[in-house]
Amino acid sequence: GAGTNRMNRVLVAQAAAGLAAYLAERAGVDAAADDVAEPAPLRPDAPLVVVGYDGRRNSDVFARDSVEIFAGAGLRAVLLPRLLPTPVLAFAVRHLGAAAGVMVTASHNPPNDNGYKVYLGGEDEGSQIVSPADAEIAAHIQRVADAGDIAALPRSLAFETASEDVVDAYIEATAAVAPAPAGADGMTWVYTAMHGVGWETLSAILDRAGYPAPVVVSEQIEPDGSFPTVSFPNPEEPGAMDLSFAAADEARAEFVIANDPDADRLAVALPDPDGGWRRLTGNEIGLLLGWRAARLVTSRGEGEGGAAAARPSLACSLVSSPGLKAIADAHGLDFHATLTGFKWISRAPGIVYGFEEALGYLVNPETVRDKDGISAAIAVLGLAADARREGRTLGDLLAEFDETFGVFASDQVSVRTDDVAAVGAMMSALRKQHPHTVGDVPIEQVDDLLEGVDGLPPGDVLRLWLDDGSRVIVRPSGTEPKLKVYLDVRAESSADAQSRLRALADGARALLDSLA
């Protein structure tokens, strides 16, 4: 829509021109000045920018505007050949040696949303932007906006359209994540693309890797930016996977896999004892994939004993399950807890695997430095097929994990307000007077990440360690006027873990009520 806080062609033009100026400055080359309407000449040493787009409304228009403005600024601009998943764009940044990449997507947000996701190459290795680059790019964008006439920004049609070779290289690299073992034969599973762009790419990878085709949710398999069968195209949302469960019942499927609309997230569901379906949490999937990664590393002899600078590591956001550290410790790997977001997780030294509890997994960091729901799907299929060959299921793997490492259980509680300022006030109140208990459990230690903890950049996060080993993390939501509390416990049995988690959740709700 129109306006400075909406996604529209004016704002996209400003963003593209500002990013172009930043990249030219970073590379030490000349770009078109803000007040010059003629395109800058293309120089052989000009930075390369690759642009992708998904199936949302106007994503293709915003992408085309971007490459024309990048080319008009004298940069080498490449447009991906068609609508594609976000991980393909992230892959292309590294594969093409690009200085930057832009993905036009709003991921799993509501239909009227769209967004502009920026990656940097070079020393950033294809990760999303972080400070100080974000502020520097924003300053360039503001200068473009202050200059006024967007129609005067130089544009050029001298951009390239990438060949299918880029997509095929992603398909080849992702199929190699977990080639199908013998246990894949006859495997029955259901897949939904959630009206997004994941299916075409995933289906090619399944063929290349040797997995049987799934039963697809036909109503959701083709890209449709209006998302007609779901109110919120996020596999985490209640009801979003109902069509998948119906298809799975009819097919007597062994499990369900879902991508979100830009295919950077992955959801998995298993049959439950009552005849229904249970969505695995992001932590459950993340720990299974982390255990897989650790075993792969140690099987290659790359774990304990390596040089400090080259030691492989597992990484997750600090609000994700502490079970990943237990895996790393057991396999002699380094572990890094980062601020939320794959812009931080992907930068962990020596990373071989990373995840975030919000259904994001990085299983192939040599090729993609962002969450990738397609490569994660291939890794899950490999786990399921290996288990199946032994007469077991993904549920059995979860039980084996609990027996090996203990039961890690997680939950979230939150309080929503009508005023964003109220969230900040609640965080300030917690900082001024730390609680002594959560429920009946005493607090042993409080970490205020605004002060810098464990080498992390400052963040608006409070982390509470309880004397029974439980962990409580409080932070504002990054997208809503909401204060979120993440709860984690570790126990010897599932019953004990769930009992303690319920008590901890009750205590956290009481704490939030006292602040509201």
Order of alpha helices (4+ residues) and beta strands (2+ residues): alpha-beta-alpha-beta-alpha-beta-beta-beta-alpha-beta-alpha-beta-alpha-beta-alpha-beta-beta-beta-alpha-beta-alpha-beta-alpha-beta-beta-alpha-alpha-beta-alpha-beta-beta-beta-beta-beta-alpha
